[in-house]
Amino acid sequence: MPFITPISVFLGVLLAENLKGLSFLIPWLFAFMTFSGSLSSNFVSFKEAVTHPRPLIWAVIILHLVMPVWAWGFGHLSFSSDTYTITGLVLAMAIPTGITSFVWVSIYRGNIALTLSIILIDTVLSPFIVPSTLSLLVGQHVEMDVVSIMKGLFLMIVLPSLLGMALNQITKGRVVKVLSPRLSPVSKILLALVVMINAAVVAPYLKEVDYRLIKIALVAFLIAFTGYLLSFLIGKLLRSDQGTVIALTFSGGMRNISAGAVLAVSFFPAPVAVPVVIGMLFQQILASFYGSFLDRHFNKKIVERGRTV
């Protein structure tokens, strides 16, 4: 994952003339990817979320209040007169959590039930929360079709996710064994294609590496970095167990950044997509970094407890 996105962005810019005409395919390709990724989920995790809602509530607050406001403030400090770049930074933080957070939480032995709950509930709420957040923070400066954005989120994320989870529930998990091994490689190819097409659309703004582009990359990186860090710190402040801290760190730090790029390309002027596409470069790399950090942090705690005993 850390290599697919940067290579795809590079190829998208390189082959822009051939790929930008395929932008109409992006929502459909993304819907298929969402369906494939949601097959491993079901509705059982809702029970855990309802009985222990505090981590879930904090995850939603981080995802849709704290980080969009932080991106808006940091964006104004860094690009006070560049409305489109500020909008792109806010959009990158307002979109729902990334489905791939489940993979990272599984790798580092986090709370999978909580992660699935966050993904499911955040996905269902996204058509209402994302347009509201954008309207509140940047709506007065950038013209947007809120109804179309809601429709796009519903068709690309909510409907395929619910369909995938319903199939898992109905078949009692058998669909995962049958379809997932076949669809997973296809999804990775489609992910690369979606990133390439998105990069092709904004290629004119990425071809010339100047001070402004480097500055956008640096700001996007710092905002994403603080998202993971803040989620980790809140997990610790809540005195959560190890599994919950890991789940909050990845769920609060990761975003469905491909969906953000699709929204930016589909419903906003092209410059809005630049911070979002650049943000794609850092998502998986930061996840890998924080995974190693969490591993060291909790292993150190285990060693310290062993010494006290």
Phi, psi and omega in degrees: 000320180296342183258332184301312186294308180300320179295320180293321177298315180300314180294323179297318177292320182294322184251030186305316183298327181275335189258332189296337177287351181265010185299336180294341181279342190304310181302322181289319177297319182292322178299319178297316179299318180296317178301313180298316182290334184271355182297334181277358182255159172214186187267359182298326183296344176301323181300315179297321182294322182287320183283333178227074191278348189301311179299323179296316179299316180295324178298316179294321178297316179297313186294318192242002175234298186297307186289320175299320179293320177297317178296320178296314180294313179296322179297318179292324177293324186268327185223062189302329184254006184252086185298320183295319179294318177299316178300318179297319178295318178295315180301319181299332180261345183273340183289160185293167179299154183280138178298330181292350175299329177300320180296313182293321178297322178296317182299319185259020171059047177270186181281098184291321180299317178296317180300315179296323178297314180299313180300312184296309183292319179296323178295314181295323182279342189303322179298339180262320185286314185299307179299324180295317179297314180295318180297320182291317188270323185228001185299331181284348182249335183235128179288130180217148178264093186299318181297318179294322178296316178298316179297317180298316178296321180295315183286326183275329189239304189295304184299311178297324179295312180297322178296314179298315181292324178296319177298319177299315182294314183295318183272003181055040174090352183295329182298331179297316181291327184276310188268320187305314180298333181275324184275334184302312178297323179296319180298321179294321177295317180293324176301313179299319181293318179298316179297319179298315181293317177300317179295325179296322181295322182260013183307319180303334181268351182252342186293323182262105181278100180240186182301318182298316181294319178297321179295317177300316180298317181294315180295316179299320179295314183295320179296313180297320180299315181291335177298313177296314184297314180297319179297319177297313182296321179294320176302320179289319180296329177283358183056041181283159176288170184304314182298321180290319178299316180296316180297317180294320182299311182284320181292321180281335182272324184275153176226156174281069192296330176295321176296321177298319179294321178297315178298316182298316181290324186278326191237001183227163172301149186308321181300336178296328183285342185300307178298328181291314180296318178296323178300333177301328184295333188259342191304303184287328178296316178294323177299318179296317179298312182290332174298314177296320178298315180296320179300312180295319182299310184282329174296322177296319179297320180296317179297317181296320178295322179297323180291321181291328177287000000 
